[in-house]
Amino acid sequence: MTYLTKAGLIEKVATKTYSVTTRGQEFLAAHPNGFGIKQLATIPEFKAFHQSAGSRDQEDGPVEVASITPLERIDRALEDINTELRAQLLTELLQKPPLFFEQVVLDVLVAMGYGGSRENAAERLGGVGDEGVDGRINQDPLGLDVVLVQAKRYAPDNVIGREKLQQFVGALHGQGASKGIFITTSRFAVTVEEFVSRGSSLKVVLIDGDRLTRLMLQYRIGVRIERHADVLALDNNYFDED
């Protein structure tokens, strides 16, 4: 279902309900005897997805399963699952109200160790802040070390330019903070990343949509364990004992 969706052959119309697209009908008509990954790889959208998931395409098509080890197959399957899951997370973030996105940002930062606890940090996030700052987190009980947060929920194809970052840096100066985190569901322009990398008295960390969803997976925000499996290996120490 994931592969067909990424290829644009089906689309989700409701919870657990999919519909075949016009492209899907045409593709099925062109492959009446069935199709697999090799045929799907002729579709640019699917090929881009499959490559980003860690597949290594060769001149004669995707690498054969028999040429990799079982553990490598597991790793690649997990990469595919996580790539699709991160896409689903981004879709959900864009569909939810802005306040929900602020809550997600809060949960991620607290899980990473900022703000101490969700309750304490919640007192400093949640509304529209002064000077364009969306949140303020104290890294110590007395508030001596403050991190300002900017959270922007934009479409994935939106590019945040240098002007937005300069406004945020200005807000850091204005509020006497030396650290800031700019989080977005979209991405940053190259000029923004270059501006940050130059270094200054201010420390600003950029988190785009790709990195945000990776952090959500890493810290288990908005996801659950679907299945747990133990991969066993031979215990040589057991057989080497006298």
C-alpha positions in Angstrom: 0.0 0.0 0.0 2.9 2.3 0.8 4.6 1.6 -2.5 1.4 2.1 -4.5 0.7 5.4 -2.7 4.2 6.7 -3.3 3.9 5.8 -7.0 0.6 7.8 -7.2 -1.3 4.7 -8.2 -3.7 4.9 -5.2 -4.7 7.6 -2.8 -6.1 7.7 0.7 -9.7 8.9 0.8 -10.6 8.0 4.4 -9.2 6.1 7.3 -8.0 2.7 6.0 -9.7 3.4 2.7 -7.9 4.0 -0.6 -9.0 4.7 -4.2 -7.3 3.8 -7.4 -6.1 7.0 -9.2 -6.3 7.6 -13.0 -2.6 6.9 -13.2 -3.2 3.6 -11.3 -5.8 2.6 -13.8 -3.5 3.4 -16.7 -0.6 1.6 -15.1 -2.7 -1.5 -14.4 -3.8 -1.5 -18.0 -0.2 -1.3 -19.2 0.7 -4.2 -16.9 -2.2 -6.7 -17.1 -0.1 -9.6 -15.9 1.1 -7.9 -12.7 4.0 -5.7 -11.8 6.7 -5.4 -9.1 9.3 -2.9 -7.8 11.2 -3.0 -11.1 8.1 -1.7 -13.0 7.2 0.8 -10.2 10.8 2.2 -10.4 9.9 3.6 -13.9 7.7 6.1 -12.0 9.9 9.1 -11.0 8.0 9.7 -7.7 8.4 6.1 -6.6 12.0 5.9 -7.7 12.9 9.0 -5.6 11.1 7.5 -2.6 12.8 4.2 -3.0 16.3 5.7 -3.3 15.8 7.9 -0.3 14.8 4.8 1.7 18.2 3.4 1.2 17.8 1.2 -2.0 20.9 0.9 -4.2 19.7 0.9 -7.8 21.9 -0.8 -10.4 21.9 -0.4 -14.1 19.7 -3.4 -14.6 17.2 -2.3 -11.9 16.9 -2.6 -8.1 19.5 -4.8 -6.3 18.4 -8.4 -6.1 17.3 -9.6 -2.6 19.6 -12.7 -2.9 22.7 -10.5 -3.1 22.3 -9.1 0.4 22.3 -10.8 3.8 19.2 -11.3 5.9 20.3 -8.6 8.4 20.8 -6.2 5.5 17.3 -7.0 4.4 16.0 -6.2 7.9 17.9 -2.9 7.9 16.5 -1.9 4.6 13.0 -2.9 5.5 13.3 -0.7 8.6 14.6 2.2 6.5 11.5 1.8 4.3 9.1 1.7 7.2 10.7 4.7 8.9 10.8 6.8 5.7 7.1 6.2 5.2 6.4 6.8 8.9 8.2 10.2 8.8 6.1 11.2 5.7 3.0 10.3 7.7 4.1 12.3 10.7 4.6 15.4 8.5 1.2 15.0 6.9 -0.4 14.7 10.4 1.5 17.8 11.6 0.2 19.9 8.7 -3.4 18.8 9.2 -3.6 19.5 12.9 -4.3 22.9 14.4 -1.3 25.2 15.1 -1.6 24.7 18.9 -1.1 21.0 18.3 2.1 21.6 16.5 3.3 23.8 19.4 2.6 20.8 21.7 4.6 18.5 19.5 7.5 20.9 19.5 7.3 21.1 23.3 7.2 17.3 23.7 10.2 16.8 21.4 12.3 19.5 23.3 11.4 18.1 26.7 12.2 14.5 25.6 15.6 15.9 24.5 16.2 17.3 27.9 15.1 20.9 27.5 12.8 22.6 30.1 13.1 19.9 32.7 9.5 18.7 32.5 6.5 19.1 30.3 4.6 20.9 33.0 7.4 23.4 33.6 8.0 24.0 29.9 4.3 24.3 29.1 4.2 27.4 31.2 6.6 29.0 28.7 5.2 27.7 25.4 1.8 27.6 23.8 0.9 31.1 22.7 2.3 33.8 20.4 5.3 35.3 22.0 6.8 38.8 22.0 8.9 39.9 19.0 8.0 36.8 17.0 9.2 34.3 19.6 6.9 31.4 20.1 8.4 29.9 23.2 10.8 30.3 26.0 12.4 27.5 28.0 14.5 27.8 31.1 17.3 25.3 31.3 17.8 25.9 35.0 15.3 26.5 37.9 16.2 30.1 38.3 15.9 30.9 34.6 19.5 32.0 34.2 20.0 30.1 31.0 17.2 30.7 28.5 16.5 29.1 25.1 14.1 30.9 22.8 12.0 28.9 20.4 10.6 29.7 17.0 8.1 27.2 15.7 6.7 27.6 12.1 4.3 25.2 10.5 4.7 25.6 6.8 4.2 23.4 3.8 7.1 21.0 3.0 7.9 22.8 -0.2 8.1 26.2 1.5 11.7 27.6 1.9 12.5 29.8 4.9 14.8 32.6 3.8 17.4 34.6 5.6 15.0 37.3 6.5 13.1 35.1 8.9 16.2 34.0 10.6 17.5 37.5 11.0 14.2 38.5 12.7 14.6 35.6 15.1 18.2 36.6 15.8 17.0 40.1 16.5 14.5 38.7 19.0 17.3 36.9 20.7 19.2 40.1 21.1 16.1 42.0 22.2 15.3 39.5 25.0 18.9 39.1 26.1 19.1 35.4 25.1 22.1 33.7 23.6 20.5 30.5 22.4 17.7 29.8 20.1 16.0 26.9 18.3 14.2 27.5 15.0 11.8 24.5 14.2 9.7 24.2 11.1 7.9 21.6 9.1 9.4 23.0 5.8 13.1 23.6 5.0 15.7 26.3 5.2 17.4 28.0 2.3 21.2 27.4 1.8 21.8 31.1 2.7 20.2 30.5 6.1 22.4 27.5 6.9 25.5 29.5 5.8 24.4 32.4 8.0 24.1 30.1 11.1 27.4 28.3 10.4 29.4 31.5 10.4 29.2 31.6 14.2 28.6 34.5 16.5 27.9 35.2 20.2 24.5 33.6 19.6 23.9 29.9 19.1 21.0 29.1 16.8 20.0 25.5 15.9 17.9 24.9 12.8 15.5 21.9 12.7 13.7 21.4 9.4 10.8 19.0 8.7 13.1 16.1 7.9 15.1 16.5 11.1 12.0 17.1 13.2 10.4 13.8 12.1 13.6 11.9 12.7 13.7 13.3 16.2 10.1 12.3 16.7 11.0 8.7 15.8 14.2 8.8 18.0 12.4 10.1 21.1 9.1 8.2 20.4 6.9 11.3 20.0 3.6 10.5 18.1 4.6 6.9 17.4 4.3 3.6 19.0 6.1 0.2 18.8 4.1 -1.8 16.2 6.1 -5.0 16.6 9.1 -6.2 18.6 11.4 -9.0 17.4 14.7 -10.4 18.8 17.4 -11.2 16.2 19.4 -14.0 17.7 23.0 -15.0 16.9 25.2 -17.9 17.8 26.8 -17.5 21.3 30.3 -18.6 20.7 31.2 -18.2 24.3 28.7 -20.8 25.3 30.3 -23.4 23.0 33.9 -22.4 23.9 33.4 -23.1 27.6 35.3 -26.1 29.0 
